């Protein structure tokens, strides 16, 4: 019950934070522009295929219009997924560190409550808030594409679940830093690691397209350091429309967001294990910390 109380308070606190309001405002602005841009792009696709897309379709004998619409959908999901990732990092960075600095946790821990309950409660509350954010924004993005283009993925629930796992993973790992160091330091460190591993994931995609093993290994190593990008790739692969190009020996998608070679199921297992290992590390570090 103590853990659930902390989770409830954490959820309410997260909802009242300015960081969440900023993320919501940016998300709304993005979705308005995304809805307008998607409408323009789909209208042009319906009127006449762009020259390059028409030439590629004629060369391989495949209609690539649906694949182009899928890229538009993935672009929207990529944006909301990264906003959720940044929200997870900067909200988790202060969830313990700031309360330690302000002396709030000393009052809470003076009651019959274990430190592990505080960490677990904050993790549950933060994860619940992120799950709501990711679910709502992903459904709105999917709704825009369905409204504009009539496309919706059969695997959308799986994709949303994987994006929630990505945001929760980032929250969990940042929680370790929040239990160990000041909020600004943990947020900056985690942001840098997140950006670097994202770049490594893009390098891996280029490696698959060019069949350069060293570039593929860079992406794999990046996913082992932080498997957030692996969750994104699995989500993108699940929701994107069927891509006929790999079957023709072309290891490409029509844009930078499509995934031709998703991580294996073992990477998903590794990501979930990584998440709970980070939670355990946060419990252990906070239990040792001098308040």
Residue pairs with C-beta under 8 A, 6 or more apart in sequence:
2 113
2 114
2 117
2 121
3 117
3 120
3 121
3 124
4 121
4 124
5 121
6 108
6 117
6 118
6 120
6 121
6 122
6 124
6 125
7 120
7 121
7 122
7 123
7 124
7 125
7 128
8 125
9 121
9 125
10 95
10 121
10 122
10 124
10 125
10 126
10 129
11 125
11 126
11 128
11 129
13 125
14 20
14 91
14 125
14 126
14 129
15 129
17 91
19 87
19 90
19 91
20 87
20 91
20 129
20 133
23 83
23 84
23 86
23 87
23 133
26 83
27 80
27 83
27 137
30 79
30 80
30 83
31 76
31 137
31 140
31 141
31 144
34 75
34 76
34 79
34 141
34 144
35 144
35 147
35 148
38 72
38 76
38 144
38 145
38 148
38 149
39 148
41 72
42 69
42 72
42 148
42 149
44 50
45 65
45 68
45 69
48 54
49 57
49 65
53 64
53 65
53 68
53 254
56 64
57 63
57 64
57 65
60 244
60 245
60 248
60 250
62 244
62 245
62 248
64 244
64 254
66 151
66 241
67 241
67 243
67 244
67 245
67 253
67 254
67 258
68 254
68 255
69 145
69 149
69 151
69 241
70 151
70 240
70 241
70 254
70 258
71 240
71 253
71 254
71 255
71 257
71 258
72 145
72 149
73 141
73 142
73 145
73 151
73 153
73 239
73 240
74 236
74 239
74 240
74 255
74 257
74 258
75 255
75 257
76 141
76 144
76 145
77 138
77 141
77 159
77 163
77 235
77 236
77 239
77 257
78 232
78 236
78 257
80 134
80 137
80 138
80 141
81 134
81 163
81 166
81 167
81 232
81 235
83 137
84 130
84 133
84 134
84 137
84 163
84 166
84 167
85 166
85 167
85 170
85 194
85 228
86 191
86 194
87 130
87 133
87 167
88 126
88 130
88 167
88 168
88 170
88 171
88 174
89 170
89 171
89 174
89 187
89 190
89 191
89 194
90 187
90 191
91 126
91 129
91 171
92 126
92 170
92 171
92 172
92 174
92 175
92 177
92 178
92 186
92 190
93 174
93 177
93 178
93 183
93 184
93 186
93 187
93 190
94 178
94 183
94 187
95 122
95 126
95 175
95 178
96 105
96 118
96 119
96 122
96 175
96 178
96 179
96 282
96 286
97 178
97 179
97 181
97 182
97 183
97 186
98 183
99 105
100 289
100 291
101 182
101 183
105 118
105 291
106 291
108 118
109 115
109 118
109 291
115 283
115 286
115 287
116 283
116 286
116 287
118 286
119 175
119 179
119 279
119 282
119 283
119 286
120 279
120 283
122 175
123 171
123 172
123 175
123 279
123 282
126 171
126 175
127 168
127 171
130 164
130 167
130 168
130 171
131 164
131 167
131 168
133 167
134 160
134 163
134 164
134 167
135 160
135 164
138 156
138 159
138 160
138 163
139 160
142 152
142 153
142 156
145 151
145 152
146 152
151 241
153 159
153 238
153 239
153 240
153 241
155 238
155 239
156 239
158 235
158 238
158 239
159 235
159 236
159 238
159 239
160 235
162 231
162 232
162 234
162 235
162 238
162 268
163 231
163 232
163 235
165 231
165 268
165 271
165 272
165 275
166 228
166 231
166 232
166 235
168 275
169 226
169 227
169 228
169 231
169 271
169 274
169 275
169 278
170 190
170 194
170 228
172 275
172 276
172 278
172 279
172 282
173 190
173 226
173 274
173 275
173 278
174 186
174 187
174 190
175 278
175 279
175 282
176 278
176 281
176 282
176 285
177 185
177 186
177 187
177 189
177 190
178 186
178 282
179 282
179 285
179 286
179 289
180 186
180 285
180 289
181 189
193 225
193 226
194 226
194 228
196 222
197 222
197 223
197 225
197 226
197 228
197 229
198 228
198 229
199 222
200 218
200 219
200 221
200 222
200 223
200 229
201 219
201 222
201 223
201 229
201 230
201 232
201 233
202 219
202 256
203 215
203 218
203 219
203 222
204 215
204 216
204 218
204 219
204 220
204 222
204 223
205 219
205 256
205 259
205 260
206 212
206 215
207 213
207 214
207 215
207 216
207 217
207 218
207 219
208 216
208 251
208 260
208 261
209 251
209 252
209 260
211 251
219 229
222 229
223 229
223 230
223 263
223 267
224 270
227 263
227 267
227 270
227 271
227 274
228 271
230 263
230 267
230 268
230 270
230 271
231 268
231 271
233 259
233 262
233 263
234 262
234 263
234 267
234 268
236 257
236 258
236 259
236 262
237 259
237 262
238 262
240 253
240 258
240 259
243 253
243 258
243 260
245 251
245 252
245 253
245 260
246 260
251 260
251 261
252 260
253 259
253 260
